[in-house]
Amino acid sequence: MGATLLGLLLVFLMLFKLILPGMWNFLVVNEAPKASDVIIVLSGDTGRVKYGIELFQAGYADNILFAGGAASSMRRQAVAEGIEETRILVDNRSNSTFENAENSADIMKAHGLNTAIVVTSGYHTKRASVIFEHFFPRPDLTICAVPDGPSADNWWKDRHTFMAAVFEYLKFVWYFLFER
């Protein structure tokens, strides 16, 4: 009985101290922002647009590009925050991260922009990084996770974040099987 309880305790500790944090850490790429031509904010969680605007207002780029289905509403939020419309680019045609990267690269090329900071949620950064690297040379790309999101120690405690991370793993598999 004592050995069984000790075994269960060890499994429990491994799950909550090694496996679950490791699953989160695999998904997260978070680089320090650096001066770039444009900040690309991907549609999704609400913290993304807020953080993208913060980076823009801090002077990390002269342009901001909103990509995805919510791009128009993100643009309106940026204008409300005082960002000049001439500094805002919009891609509202994208329906996936792959299309975000492809369309963002085309928009950047059309505007003579070469370097980018990509802003997205922590759980989405690894896949976004892999996909965006198909369209951008790595030195010209910086991936930044929204800073006040979940962490390796608590991501599984929130149902929304837990499901988002699980689906992110499934999307990773889908990407490698069908989109690459």
N, C-alpha and C positions, 0 to 999 in steps of 0.2 A: 504494500500500500504506500509506504514512504517513498519507494523508488518511483512508483507511478506518479505521485504528486510532484516529486522533484522533476521528473521527465516533462510533465505538463507545464510546470513553471518555466523550465528551460525553453520549451517550444513557445510559450507565451512571450518570454523575454526576447527570443530571436525574432518573433513576428513583429513586435512593437519597437524593438531597438535596432534591428538590422534590416529586415525584409521590407517593411512598409516605408521607412525613411529612404532605403535604397531605391525603391520603386519611384518615389518622388524625385530623388536626386538625379536619376537617369533622365527624367523628362525635362529637367530645368537647365537651361543655358542662360547665364546672366552675366553680361560683360559691362564694364564701366562705360558710360556714354562718352563719346569723343566727338570732336567737331566733325560735322558731316555736311553734305549739301542739302539733305532732306531727312526728315523724320517720317517714317512710314508707320502709321497706326492701323493695325488690323481690326476689323469689326469683331465684336464679341463682348466680353465682360465690360461693364461700365468704367472700371478703373483704367482701362487702356487709353481712352481719349483724354482723361484727366492727366495721366502721366505724360502722354505725348505733348500736350499743351504745356505742361510744366517744363519739359526738356526744351521745347521751342522758346518759351519765355526766358529760360536760363541761357539762351544763346548758343545752343548746340548745333543749330542749323538755321538757315535763312528761309527754308520752305518746309511745309508739312503736307504730307499726302495721306488722305484717308482712303482706305481700301476695303471694299466689301459691301454687303447689303445695307449697312447702316451709315455708309459714307456721307450721305447728304445730311443726315441728322447730326453726325459728328462735326461736319463743316459748320452747321448752324451754331453748334455749341462753341466752336473755336471763334467764330465771329462775335458771339456774345461775350467771350472772354477777351476781346480786343485785338484779335489777330486780323491783320489786313487781308482782305479777300484776295489780293494779288499774290499773297504768299501761300495760299491754300490750293492744293491740287486734289482732285477727286477721281477715284476709280470706283464707280458704283456698278460695274459689270461683273465683278468677281463673285463667284459662288463657292470657292474653295481656296485653301491656302496656296495651292499650286497656281490657280488663276490670279490670286493676289500678287504672287511673286512675278509671274509672267507679265501681267498688266502694269505693275509698278515699274518693272525694268523698261517697258516700252515708253511709259510716261516720262521716266527719268531721261531716257535717251532723247526724246523729243524736246526736252527742256534743257539739255546739256548738263545734266546732273550725274555725278559719278559715284558719290559715296552716300551711304544710308545708315540710319539707325532704325531698326525694326522694333516696334513696341508691341508686345502682346502679353498675355497672361503667362505666369510661370509654367503651368502644365503644358502650354502650347509652344514653348520656346525651342525645344529640341527639334521637333518636326519642322517648325518654321525655319529654323537654321539650316537643316538639311535641304529643304526645298529651295529656299532663297539662294543657297550656294550654287544651284544649277544656273542661276541667272546673273550672279554677282561674284566677282573675284573676292575671296575671303578677306583680304586686307581692307577692302572697300565696304565691308558689311559689319555692323555691330548689332548684336541682339540684346535687347534690354527687357527684362521681366518687370511687370508692374510690382513696385516694391512692397506694397502693403497687403499682399495676398497671403494665401496659406503657406505653410512651411513644411519641411520634411517631418516635423514633430506633430503636426496636427491635421494634415490634409484629409485624412480618412474620417475625421470626426464630423465634417460637414457633408451632408448628403449630395449637394450640388457639386462640390469640388471632387468628392469621391467618384461620382458618375462621370464628370468631365475627364478625370484622369484615366478611368477605365476606357472610356470612348477614345481617348487620345492614343492609348496603346492599340486599340482596334484600327484607328485611322493610320497609325504608323504601318501596321501590317498591310492595309489596303494600299497605301502609297507605294510600298516596296513591291507589291505584287502587280499593281495595275497602272500606276501613274508615272513611274520612273522611266 
